Amino acid sequence: MLNNRISEYIFTHLNKIGIPTHFIRRMNMREQLIKEVEMIPLEIVVRNVAAGSLSERLGIEEGVVLPRSIIEFYYKSDALADPMVSEEHITAFGWANPAELDDIMALAIRVNDFLSGLFLGVGIQLVDFKIECGRLFEGDMMRIILATRFLRIAAVSGTSRRRKRWTRTVFAAIWVGFWKPIRKWHVVSASSTKTSRSAVRVRFSSSNCIQGVDQ
């Protein structure tokens, strides 16, 4: 239930500022109605602070603020453990064309700007997050929209100056009529049921806990 409300809050505000998402409305405490899209088989990771595999690959100490936000792409494949891929791989294998990649990156940066400001307002530094995108077909038109069941987010409380220790677990705050600190965020795991050709009904559970971006 908490996952559903967090998701509703974030996606509603993204829609309000002109960032297109699949979210239509929350139906009840556990279900949402979302737009049906053709998913692009990519995970898009936006990094603001060195952490996880980025630190391991490049030898950068975790917690170092990056010179600018970095966007990485991973091919969605459980069998291959979601390997990191380049823009050349994406266009060569037809997962997305150059124009779609431009739209995806523009969406990712806009989402990053929004989330960074949202969390900064309550004293939380956005480390990195993961999203997915899809193609929304409206008649003869197609556009790229944010279409993820949940936003995989890693954040730390406090700023880099005041942070006492590094953590990959999300200690955050949620909207419950006002912002207040809570325990941890949970991953939104969802099973979907089609209700029409253009909308999907999604049911939420809270069985897992976010541990930031896996890659």
C-alpha positions, 0 to 999 in steps of 0.5 A: 500500500505504501509503495502504491502511494509513493508511486502515485505521488512521484508519477503524478508530479512528473505528469504535472511538470510535463514528463510523460509517464504511463501512470493514469490513476491510483484505483485503490490502496493496491492497484493502479491503472496505467497506459499500455506501452511497448516496452524498450528492453533497456534499463536506464541508470542515471548516476550523480554520485559514485557507487556500486559497480561504477566505483568498482569498474573505475576505481572511484571511491563511493560517495564522490560526487560526479562532475556531471550526471552520467547515463548508462544503458543495460540490456534487460535480460535475466539470462545475461544478468542485464549487461551494460551496453553502448548506444552503438549496441542499442541502435545496431540491434534495433532496440531503439533508434537514435531519435528514440535514444535522444528522447530517452536521455532527455526524459532521464535528465528531466526525471533526475532534475525533479527527483534531485530537487524533491529529495534535496528539499528534505535533506536527502542526496540522490545517488542514482536511480533506474528507470525504463521507457516504452513506446506509447502509440496514439493513433498514427503517432508514437512517443517515448514515455516513462514506463517503469513499475517502480523507480529504483532509487539509491539515496543517502540522508544528509549531504556529502559534508555531513554524512557519517557513513556511506549506505546503499539502502534508501533512508528516505521520506514519504508523502503522507499529507506532510513529509516525515522520515520513515524506515526504508523505501520498498520496491514496488513489485507488481503483477498486471492484468489488462483491462483494455487495449490501452490500459493495464491494471497493476497490483502492488505488493511490498515483499522486497526492499530497495537496495539501490541500483544493482548495476 
